[in-house]
């Protein structure tokens, strides 16, 4: 199938439809959860996320790699907001959430390796603002240079996941002015 042009064209068409289908499926899941049965079931966002809080470091785990900005539709953004809120809720249930004068937000994105996706993966093109904007006001006052710093690192793994660690920015880790 892959050797003939028809098969290749079908694969390209199927690939182009995945983003649209992902958004539609997420919308259907959330509609079903909102309008569905009255029996309390775990929400999809809760199933896809977790939080850990030791009082000084909060670790949020999302069972998906952070999408690229190009793949960020309204439905996917809402899905990410719900997963972040669910993971913060789980962390808050363990201990009082810390609020940092100057926070360090570390974002680790683990992506399954495909046959040729190494050249497509670019850390700076990820939807980082979805994460940062949903942490401000909870863990730090604002996402400006006075109140937070962040790092993003990517790596290959068996399964896609995003790990977000929020802690106090240690002065020894800050870049000194003038260098």
N, C-alpha and C positions, 0 to 999 in steps of 0.2 A: 504494500500500500504506500509506503513512504517513498518508493522509487519512482512512482509516476506523478505527473503534475497534478492530477485530480486529487490524489490523496494529500499532497502537500498543501494545495489550496484549501482543502477541507480542514486540515489542521490549523492553518493560519486563521481561517474564519472562526473556528471553535475558540482559539486563543483570544481573539478580539472580543468575543462574547462573554468571556469569564468575568470581567469587571461588572458588566451590566447585570449578569446573573447573580453575582455575589451580592450586589446592592439589593436586588429584588428579593432574594432569599432572606437576607437580614430583615428587610421590611416585613415580610410575611411572618417571620419568627416573632418579631416584636409586636405585630398586630395580634397574632394568636395569643401571646402572653397577656396582652392588655385586654383583649376582648374575650378571651377563652374562659375556661371553667373557673369557678370560684375556689376550687381546691388549691391550696398553696403548694406550688411546685417551685423548685429552684429556677431562677431566671437564667437564661442563656449567658448573660453577662457574669453572673455569679459562678457558673460552671467553667467559664473561660478565664477566671482570674482568682488571685489569692493575695493575701497580705500578711506580712510579719512585722511585728513591732516590739523591739526590745527596750523602748524608752529613749534611746539615743539615735538609732538608725531604723528607718522604716524601709522595708523592701516590698515592692509591689511586683507581682508576677502576672503577666498577661500571656495566655497560651497561643499567641500569634506574633509573627514578626511585625514590627511597626511598618505600616504601608508607606510607600513613596507618596510624595505630594501629588504625582500624576494619577495615582489610584485612589485618592481621597475623595469619595463622593459624600454627599450629605448623610446617606444611610451608614456608610462605613465610619464617618466621624462620630455620629450618634452612638454607634456600637462601641467605639473606643471610649467615649465619654462614660458610657454605662459600665464598661469593664473597669475603668479607672476608679469610678465611684464605688463600685462593688468591692474592689481590692482595698480601698481606703477604709471602707466600712468594716471589713474583716480585721484590718490592722487596728482600728479604733476599738474593736471589741476585746483586744488583748491587753491594751494598756492605753493610757491617755496619750493622744497624738502629740508629739513634740512640735513646737513652733520655733524656728531658727532665726536668729538675727541675720545671719548670712548663710544660706543653705548651699550645699553642694548636691546637685542632682546628677546622678550617673545613670546613663541609659545604655544598656547592653542589648543589642539586637542580634538574636541567633536566627540564622536563615538556613533552611535545607538547601544543599547544593544541588543544582540542576545540571543538565548536560552542558549548558553554555550561559549560565546566568552570572558568572563572575564579572563579565564586562558590563553588566547592567546594574550592579549593586553599587550605589554611591551613598555613603553615610550622610552627606550634607543634603541630600534630596529627600530624606525621610520626613514624615509629618511630625516633627519634633514639637511644634507649637501646640499640637493637641495634648501632648503630655504636660508641657510646662504650664499652659493656661489652666489646666485642671488641677494643678498643685498649688498655684499661688492663692493666697488668702487662707490656705489651710496650713501649709508648712512654712511659708515665708510670706512677707507682706506683699511684695510685688516682684515681677520678673525683670528688674533692672539691675545694674551693676552694683548697686548698694545692698541688695538683698539676696542675690543668688548668682551662682555660676553653674555651668553644666558641662558635661562631657558626653560624647556619643562614641561608642565603639561597636563594631560589628564583627561577627565571626560565623563560621559555618558550623552546623550541627545536624544531628539526625532529625530533629523536630524544631519547627519555628516557635520562638518564644521571645518576649521582651521583658527584661528585668530592669526595674527602676529602683535605685537606692537613693534615699534622701537622708542627708546628715548635715551636721554643722560643718561649714567650711573651715578647716584647720588653717591657721595663718601660715604654717610651714608649706602648705600646698599652693598658696597663692603665688602668682607670678609677680615678681617685684617690678615696681615702676622703673622705667628708664633702661630696661634690658631688652 
